[in-house]
Amino acid sequence: MQKSQRLLDLAAFLLRAAEPISWREIQEQFAEDYGGSGEAAIRKFERDKAELLELGIPVRYVAGDEDLPAGYLIDKDEFYLPDLKLPPEDLALLYLAGSAALASGTFPSSRDLAHAMNKLSFAARAPGASEAAALFTLHLSQDGARAPAQAGLLEEVSRAVATRKRVHLTYAGAERRARTEREVDPYGLFQKGGAWFLTGWCHLRRGLRTFHLGRIEALTVNAAAPRTPDFTPRAELSLAEVATRETWEFTVHAPLRCRVRLEPPTPAEVRSSFGPRARLKDEGGATLVEVDATNGEGLVRHVLSLGDRAELVAPRALRDRAREILAGLARRLP
């Protein structure tokens, strides 16, 4: 069993207990990890206990008395959150957000989130908590059996981001349609359009790059010196700016000033689809959108997805590329 999983299971085991757990009971429960009678098993358990204490989980040994047996326990009064004094509606909203993230099956650090939600559930069970909050608590008790395979990759990448460990990945690029091997310093994760992206410093391209997790074919984390960070994120990085970057703003070529004409009536969602850095102005009832594209192919495909309400006006090269794609589609039609 991996150590992180063992620590979580040990904490959960002690939290579920109504009274202190003896060393023998812990050995029976974790026979694979603490089995045997040697000092090695005891030292391993003590190391795990020390790590839980570092994480703020108050594991302690009680000597026992006439009311309680001797053993290990987690003081629930010290562990669970104090009364947050939140109204039931706010608790319900917290559960709604957390449950949605867990239900997606693709949330990084989902175990940590589930752990935090369990702590919230203690408060939700307090008198006055809404039925909605209690219902969401019930959902949280269900195991995430629907989590897709990508959840494992997300967990691995999120740990690498948190510990600042370099990763080696095999990546199938969308634009160049080539498989590359890359060393990447992972700076952060963000979700956009239902997909997860990793952003970080790419040693192959010697620049900041963003990677679609669905295109990562293999990933390994640098196992050397696991407690020592491999890098320091560059100060100029703005993860918020990267996370709001549109497809045509990924760095593929030099910047191109582009203009798109939107015929009326133009729905608000179409105008907003060009992102926060687009410049929009009315032009005879139509909307003229101006953007700086560093991935022209991405802009062409976005404009074409809007149908006949959108026209790529400039530059000429991208306009010709749109014509080429449309002509190709026409040739395939019967």
Disulfide bonds with the S-S distance in Angstrom:
none
